[in-house]
Amino acid sequence: MRVSLFLHLVSNIVWIGGMFLAYMAVRPAAAEVLDPPQRLRLWTGIFRRFFPWVWAAVVIIFITGFTMMGQMNGVPRYVMAMALVGIVMTLIFVYIYFMPFAGLKAAVGAENWKAGGASLARIRTLVGVNLVLGMLNVAIAGLGPLV
């Protein structure tokens, strides 16, 4: 159970921490210093490198989460809430990957900066939602047993 918990926590740190860094630090810095074409190319490169880590994290989170749930004598409500939030986060990520990220890559490849900007704006909104959900899950994990 300890190895599962360790892998579960590390995977959540990678995913939530990556979203926090992207949303709170990289996004405003890139907007300050880069013109739209360079900014869109930068984000395409960031996502190409980050999203495989998110896919791996999601797989590990589900495997370890459900493994740990299977080892419990009755799953507490806060753990069920964490699983539900995690499923919603995953659905949002899958949508981001296959829809606006695909659109961003195509737009950047075609140098269609307006369409690329629209795709990036959609990704930004959804990453913001997922970041809030991820922080909610951290709160549930930390405070759930207390409530």
C-alpha positions as CSV (number, residue, x, y, z in Angstrom):
1,M,0.0,0.0,0.0
2,R,2.9,2.4,0.7
3,V,4.3,2.0,-2.8
4,S,0.9,2.6,-4.3
5,L,0.4,5.7,-2.1
6,F,3.9,7.0,-3.1
7,L,3.3,6.6,-6.8
8,H,-0.2,8.1,-6.5
9,L,1.1,11.2,-4.7
10,V,4.0,11.7,-7.1
11,S,1.7,11.3,-10.1
12,N,-0.7,13.9,-8.7
13,I,2.2,16.2,-8.0
14,V,3.4,16.0,-11.6
15,W,-0.1,16.7,-13.0
16,I,-1.3,19.3,-10.6
17,G,2.1,20.9,-10.2
18,G,2.6,21.1,-13.9
19,M,-0.8,22.8,-14.3
20,F,0.1,25.3,-11.5
21,L,3.4,26.2,-13.1
22,A,1.9,26.5,-16.6
23,Y,-1.1,28.6,-15.4
24,M,0.4,30.8,-12.8
25,A,4.0,31.3,-14.1
26,V,4.6,30.4,-17.7
27,R,1.4,31.8,-19.1
28,P,1.8,35.3,-17.7
29,A,5.5,35.4,-18.5
30,A,5.0,34.2,-22.1
31,A,2.2,36.8,-22.6
32,E,4.6,39.6,-21.4
33,V,7.5,38.8,-23.6
34,L,6.4,36.9,-26.7
35,D,4.4,37.8,-29.7
36,P,1.4,35.5,-30.5
37,P,3.3,33.3,-33.1
38,Q,6.2,32.6,-30.7
39,R,3.8,32.2,-27.8
40,L,1.7,29.6,-29.7
41,R,4.8,27.7,-30.8
42,L,6.1,27.7,-27.2
43,W,2.8,26.3,-25.8
44,T,2.7,23.7,-28.5
45,G,6.2,22.6,-27.5
46,I,5.3,22.7,-23.8
47,F,2.2,20.6,-24.2
48,R,4.0,18.1,-26.5
49,R,6.4,17.5,-23.6
50,F,4.0,17.8,-20.7
51,F,1.0,15.8,-22.0
52,P,2.8,12.4,-22.2
53,W,3.6,12.9,-18.5
54,V,0.0,13.6,-17.8
55,W,-1.1,10.4,-19.6
56,A,1.4,8.4,-17.5
57,A,0.2,10.2,-14.4
58,V,-3.4,9.5,-15.1
59,V,-2.8,5.8,-15.7
60,I,-0.7,5.5,-12.5
61,I,-3.3,7.5,-10.5
62,F,-6.1,5.2,-11.5
63,I,-4.2,2.0,-11.0
64,T,-2.9,3.0,-7.6
65,G,-6.1,4.7,-6.5
66,F,-8.3,1.8,-7.3
67,T,-5.7,-0.6,-5.9
68,M,-5.7,1.3,-2.6
69,M,-9.6,1.4,-2.6
70,G,-9.7,-2.3,-3.1
71,Q,-7.5,-2.8,0.0
72,M,-9.9,-0.8,2.3
73,N,-12.6,-2.3,4.4
74,G,-15.3,0.0,3.2
75,V,-14.3,3.0,1.1
76,P,-14.8,6.3,3.0
77,R,-17.0,9.0,1.3
78,Y,-14.0,11.4,0.9
79,V,-12.1,8.8,-1.0
80,M,-15.1,8.2,-3.3
81,A,-15.3,12.0,-3.8
82,M,-11.6,12.1,-4.7
83,A,-12.2,9.4,-7.3
84,L,-15.1,11.2,-8.8
85,V,-13.2,14.5,-9.0
86,G,-10.3,12.5,-10.6
87,I,-12.6,11.0,-13.2
88,V,-13.9,14.5,-14.1
89,M,-10.4,15.8,-14.3
90,T,-9.4,13.0,-16.6
91,L,-12.4,13.6,-18.9
92,I,-11.4,17.2,-19.2
93,F,-7.8,16.3,-19.9
94,V,-8.9,13.8,-22.6
95,Y,-11.0,16.5,-24.2
96,I,-8.2,19.0,-24.1
97,Y,-5.8,16.5,-25.7
98,F,-8.0,15.4,-28.5
99,M,-9.8,18.6,-29.3
100,P,-8.2,22.0,-28.5
101,F,-4.7,20.7,-28.4
102,A,-5.1,19.0,-31.8
103,G,-6.6,22.3,-33.0
104,L,-3.6,24.2,-31.6
105,K,-1.1,21.9,-33.3
106,A,-2.9,22.1,-36.7
107,A,-3.2,25.9,-36.4
108,V,0.4,26.4,-35.5
109,G,1.4,24.1,-38.4
110,A,-0.7,26.2,-40.8
111,E,0.5,29.5,-39.2
112,N,-3.2,30.3,-38.5
113,W,-2.5,32.4,-35.4
114,K,-6.1,33.4,-34.9
115,A,-7.3,29.8,-34.7
116,G,-4.3,28.9,-32.6
117,G,-5.1,31.6,-30.2
118,A,-8.7,30.4,-29.9
119,S,-7.5,26.8,-29.2
120,L,-5.0,28.1,-26.6
121,A,-7.7,30.1,-24.9
122,R,-9.9,27.0,-24.7
123,I,-7.0,25.0,-23.2
124,R,-6.2,27.8,-20.8
125,T,-9.8,27.8,-19.5
126,L,-10.0,24.1,-19.1
127,V,-6.6,23.8,-17.5
128,G,-7.8,26.5,-15.0
129,V,-10.9,24.3,-14.3
130,N,-8.7,21.2,-13.8
131,L,-6.3,23.1,-11.6
132,V,-9.1,24.1,-9.3
133,L,-10.4,20.5,-9.3
134,G,-6.9,19.2,-8.6
135,M,-6.5,21.6,-5.6
136,L,-10.0,20.6,-4.4
137,N,-8.8,17.0,-4.5
138,V,-5.7,17.9,-2.5
139,A,-8.0,19.5,0.1
140,I,-10.3,16.5,0.1
141,A,-7.3,14.2,0.6
142,G,-5.8,16.3,3.4
143,L,-9.0,17.3,5.2
144,G,-11.4,14.5,4.2
145,P,-10.5,12.2,7.1
146,L,-11.0,15.1,9.5
147,V,-14.6,15.8,8.4
